Amino acid sequence: MTRETGTAALRRIQVGNALSAFGNGFTVPYTFLYVARVRDLGSTTAGVALAGFAMAALLVLPFTGRVIDRRGPLPVALGGAVAAAAGALSLGLASTAPLVLASTLVMGAGIAVIQPALATMIVWCSTPATRSRAFATQFFLNNLGLGVGGLLGGLLVDEEHAGSFVRLFAIEASMFLVLGAVVATARMPRPVRRGADGVPAGEGARGRWRTLLADRAMVWLCVLGFVMFFACYGQFESGLSAFAVEVSGISPATLGVALAANTAVIVVAQFAVLRLVERRRRSRVIAAVGLIWTLAWLVAGASGWVAGGQAMATAAIISTYALFGVGEAMLSPTVAPLVADLAPSSLIGQYNSVFALVKQLALAIGPAVGGLLAGAGAYGAYIAMLVVCSLGITVMGLRLGRRLTPVQDCPRLAVSVPVASHKPAAAGAASAPVPAA
C-alpha cells in the first residue's frame, strides 16, 4: 500500500461516511413520531419498527464478516448502501404496519453491513500508527453529520403533513446512494498480509469462528464491549431518559438539550482527547472511561435524589450526557483500532462484524432492561446496576491489558525514535521506544 493511495481512499471513505450520517440525522430523532402519530399506527407499532433495525442487524451480521473477507469490503458496502437507501425511501412512503416493518428490516440490514465494511476499509487504508486517528475522525464526522442533519431535519419536519417526512426519508436515501458512489470511486489499496496468521487452507465458516473464539483477548474485548454499549448507548433512549423525566423532573425539551450537549462534547473535544489517549495504553484508557461513566451515573442519580432545585437537576442531567460524550471520544480511537490489531489479516472483516454484532446485542438488550426497570419504578436498582457496570468496565479494561501484547496495548511502542545527538549512532545500536503511560 502506498501512502498516497491509502490517504486518498481514506479521505473518500470519511467523506462518504459523514454524508450518510448527515442523511441519517434527518430521520433518527423523528422515526418514532412518524410511525406512531403521522402514520397513525400507534406506539406499539413504532416500537416494533425501531426494534426491526436491531433484528435485521442480528440476522445479517453473523454472515457479513465471511463475505467481507472472501469478496472484499467494497461489494458489501455498496450492497448495504443500496439496501439502506431502498429501505429509507420505502419507509417514507409506507402507510401500513407490515410495510413499515419490512422497510425497517431492509434498511436495518443495509446499515448493519455498512458498518463493518467501512471499518475494514479504514483498516486497509491505515497503518497501526495512523489507525487511531482514522477511527477518531470517522467518529467525529459521524456525530457532526448526525447533529447537523438532526438540526436541519427539525426545520423541515411538520407533524401535520406526512409529505414533510417523505422529504426527510428521501434525503436520507439519497445520502446512502452518495455514500455508495463515493466509496465506489475510492482506489482501495491491497491489504498488508501479516504472514500466515489466517484460517488454515480448506477451512470455512467453522474454522473462522474457531479461530476467533480461540483468541482470548478478542473474546474478552467482546464481553467488555457488550458491557460498554449496554451501560451507555443502550440507556440513552430508554432508562436514562425515563429517569431524567420522571425522577429528575426534566422536560423533554431539556432532554433534547442534554443529547445535543453529548454530541457537542464529542465534536469539540474529539481531537484534543485523541492527543491525550493515543500515547496511553489502550487498556488504561478503557479503564479510565469506566471511572468517568461511574461518575456520570452518580451525577444522574444525584439529579433525582439530592435536594438542590430544578436548576441543579437540569445541570446534573446535562453534565451526565456530557460525561458520556467524553468517554465516547476516548473510546473511538481506542476500541475499533484494537479490534483491527487483534485480527489476523484474513479475518479483519470477521472480527469487525462480530464486534458490530456484540454492539447490536447490547443495543437490543440495554433498552429492554432499562425500560423494564423504569416501568417498575425501580430507579434505585437501575442506577446501582449501571454504576456496577461502569466499575466493571474499569476492572475488565485493566484485565484486558494482561491479555494484550505491549504493541497491541500501545501501538506507539512499535515506533522507535533515535535519541537526539550530534554524533552518528553506532552500528547496530537500538533506538529507544516511545514510552507509554
N, C-alpha and C positions, 0 to 999 in steps of 0.2 A: 504494500500500500504506500503510494507516495503521499507526502504530507499535503500537497496541494489538492489532490483528488479527494482525500478524506475530508479536508476542511470545507471544500466546495459542496460536497454531498451532504455533510453535516449541516451546513447553513440552510440548504434547501429543506432538509428534514425538519429543522427547527421552525422554519417559516411555515411549512405546511401544518405542523402541529399547532402553532399559535393560531392560524386561521381556523382550523377545525374547532379549537377550544373557543374561539370568538363566536363561531356559529352555534356551538353547544350552549354558550351562555345566554343566547336569546330565549331558550326554551326551558332550561333546567329549573329556574325558580317558579315557572308557571304551569308545568305539566299537570300537577295535581289539580290546580284550579281549573285548567282547561277541560280535563276529563270529567271532573265532578260537577262543575257548575255550567260551563259554557256548553258542553255536550249533554249536560243534564243526565249523567249516568250514575251519579252518586259517589259518595266517599269510598264505599267498598270496592266498586269497580276501579276507581282511581288508585286505591292501594294495591289491588291485584295487578294493575297495569304497571305501576312502579316496580313491583316485585318481579314482573316479567323481564325487566332488564337483567336482574341478577340471575334469574332462572336460565335465561339464554346463555349468559356467560358461563354458568356452571355446566351447561351441556356441551359447549364447544371448546372450552379451554383445555380439557384433558387430551384433546386430539391436535390442538393447534401447534404445540411445540414440535411434534414429529414432522408436520407438514413444513414448518419453517426450516428445520434442519435438513430436510430432504430436497425441498424446492427453492429455498431461499425466502427471506422476509418480504421481498418486493411483491410477488404474486399474492401473498396473504394480505399485505397492507392494501393492495388495490382491490381485492375482493371484499375486504372489510369496509373500505370506503364506499364502494358501490352499494353494499347491503345496508350500511348505515344511512346513506342518502335515500335509498328507496323506502326504508322504514320510517325515516323522519317525514318525508313527503306524504306517505300513506297515513301516518298518524295525524297529520294536519287536516287530512280530508276525511278521516274516519268519523262515523257518527253512531256506530253501534258498538256494544261491548266486545263481540267477537273480533271485529275489525281492529279495535283499539289494542286488544291483547296480541293479536297476530302482528300488528305493526311494532309493538314494543319488543316482541321476541326477535323479529328480524333486525330491528335497529340495535337491540342489546347485543345480539350475536356479532354484528358488524363492529361495534365499538370495542367489544371484548377482544377480538382477534387483532384489531389495530394496535392495541397497547403493547403486547409482546413483540409484534412485528417491528414497530418503531424502536422499541428498546434494543432489539437485536441489530437493527440498522445503525443505531448510535454506537453500539459496541464495535461494529465493524469499522466505523469511521473514526474511532478514537483509539487512544493508547491508554494503558493503565495510568500514565501520568496526567493525561488530559480528561479522563473519563468522569471524574467528579465534577469538573466544571461543565462538561457537556450535559450531564443529567441535571445539574442545578439550573442551567439555562433553560432546559426543557420544562422544568417545574415552574420556574419564574414566568416563562411565556405562557404556559398553560393557565396559570392563575390570572395573569394580566388579561389574557383573552377572555376567560370566563367573566372576569369583573367588568370589562368594558362591554362585552356582549350583553350581560345582565342589565347594565345601566341603560343601554340603547333599547333593549327589549322592553324595559319598563316604560319608555317613552312612546313606543309603538303600540303596546297592547291596550285593548279596550274590552273589558269583560262583557259588554253589551253587544259586541259584534264579533261573531265567530271568524269573519274574514281576517281580522287582525291577527288571530292566532295562526291561520293558514299562512299568512305572510311570514310569521316568525319561523314556522317549521320549514317553509320554502327556503328561507335564508340559511337555516341550519343545513338542509340538504345540499344546497349549492356549495357551502363551505366544505362539506365532506368530499364532494367531487373535486373541488380545488385542491384539497389535500392529496387525493389520488393523482391528479395531474402534476402537481409539483414533485411528488415523490417519484413518479414515473420518469421524470426527466433528470433525476439525480444519477450521476455516474458512480455507481457503488464500487468501492474498492474490494478486492478479494480479501476475505478474512485471513488473518495470520494464524496458521496452524501451530499449536504448541506441542509438536511431537505426537506420538501415538497415545493420546490421552482420551480418546473417544470410546465408543462401544466397539467391542471386537467384531470383526467382519462376520456377517451371517446372522447376527442377532438383530431382532426387530424391536417392536414396542416394548416387549417384556425386558429385553436387555437394557433398554434406555431407562426404564423405571427402576430396574435393579441397580444400575449404576448410580442413579440419583439417590435412591434410598440407602445405599451403602455409604454415601457421603454424609458423615455425621455432622459436619459443620453446616451443610445445606439444610439438613433436616432440622437442626436446632434453630437455624435462621428462619425457617418457615414457621416453626412454633412461635418464635419471638415475633415474627411479622404478624401472625394472627392476633396476638395479644395487643400489639401496637395499633393495628387497624380497628380492632374491637373497641379499644379504650379511647379512640379519637374519632375517626370518621364515622364509625358505627353508631355514635351517640349524637352527632350534630343535629340530625333531623328527627330524633325520637326523644330519648330520655333527657338529654340536656336541655333541649328547647322546652319540653314539658315542665321540667324543674324550674327553669327561668320564668316561665309564665305563671305557673300555679303556686310555686312556693316563694320565689323572689318577687313576684308581682310585676314582672317586666311586661310591657306591652309588645304585641307582635312587631310593631314598627321599630321599637328599640332593639328587638332581637335581630331585625334586619341590619341595624347599625352595627351590632356585635359581629355578625357574619362579615360585614364589609371591613370591620377592623381586622379580622383574621386575614382576609385577602390582602389588605393594605400592608400589614406587617410583613407578609411573605414577599410582596413586590418590592417594598422599600428595603428590607433587611437581607434579602437573599444573598447578595454578593459580598456584603460585609460579613455575614455569617460564614460564607464559603471560605473567606480568607482565614477565619479563625479555626475552622474544623478540618481543613484539608491537611494541616500539619499534625493533627492529633490522630491517635489510634481510633479506628472506627468503633471498636468495642466500647471505648470510653465515651465517645460521642453519644452512642446509643444509651449508655448508662446515664449520662447527663440529661438526655431527653426525658428519661423516666422520672428523674427528680423534678424537672420543670413541669411535667404534666401532673405529678403528685401535687405540686403547689397549685396548679390550675384547678384541680378538683377540690382542694381545700378552700380556695378562694370562692369557688362556686357554692360550696356548702355554706360558707360564711355569709354569702349574699342572702340566703334564705333564713338563717337561724341566728345571726348575730345582729343585735339592735344597732341601728345607725341611720334609719330613714331610707326613703326610696332612692335618693340620690346615691347613697353609698351602695345600695343593692345594684343599681344600674351600672355604676362604675366597676363593681366587682364582676358582673357578668361580662361586660365588655373586656375587662382585663383577662378573664378566663379564656375567651376566644383569642385574644392577642397572644397569650402564653402558648396556646396550642399552635398558633402560627409560627412562633419562634422555634418550637420543636419540629414542626414540619420543615422549616427552612434548614434545620440542622440535619434532618434525615435524608433530604433529597439528594445531596451529594455523597451520601454515605451508604445507604442500603442497596439501591439499584446497582451502583458500580460493584459492590461486594458480591451480589448475585452473579454478575458477569465474570468477576475474577475467580469465583469458585467453580464456574462451569468449565468442563472440558470443551475444547474448540468445537467439536462436532455436536455438542449438546447445549449450545447457548440458547437456542430457541426453546428447547425443552425446559431449561432452568427458568427462563423468563416467564414461560407460560404457567409453570407450576406455581411460581410466586404470585403471578396475577390471579391464579385460581384461589390461592390462600387469601388474598385480599378480598375477593368476591365472597368467599365463605364468611369472612369476618363482617363484611358489609351486609350480608343477609342475616346473620345471627345477631349481630350487635343491636340493630334497631328492634328486633323482635324481643330480645331480653330487656332492653331499656323500656320498650313500650309496655311490656307485661308488668315490670316493677312500678312504672309510672301509673299504669291503670289501677294497680292495687294500692297506690298511695304509699308505697314502701320506699320513700325517698332517702331515709337514713341508710337503709341497706344498699340502695343504689349508689350513693356517694361512697360508702365504705368499700363496696365491691371495686369501684374504679380507682380508688386510692390504692387498694391492694394490687390491682392490675398494673398500675403505674410503677409502684415499687418493684413489682415483678419484672418489669421491663429493665430496670436498673440492674437487678440481680442477674437476669438472663443475659443482659448485654455483657457484663463482666465475665460470665462463664463462657460466652461465645468466644471471647478473646483467647481462651485456653485452647480452643479448637482450631484457631487460625494460625497460619504461618506468620512470621513477622511482616513479610511483604504484603500478605493479604490484609493484615490488620492495619498496616500503614504503608501504602504503595510508595511513598516518598523515600522509604528506606532503600528502594531499589535504585534510586538516583544518587550517584556518587558525585561529589564536588571536590575539586582539588583545593588544597589548603593554599591560601594566598602566600606567595613567596617570590622573591626576586631571583631565586636560584631555580634552575630546572629540576623537576622531580627525578629522583634516582630511578634507574630502570627497574621495573618490576615492583615499584613501591605502590602499595594500595592506598587509594584515596579514602577519606573519611566519609561514612554515610551521614545523611541528614538526620539529626536526632528527631525523635517523635515524643510528644508529650504523653 
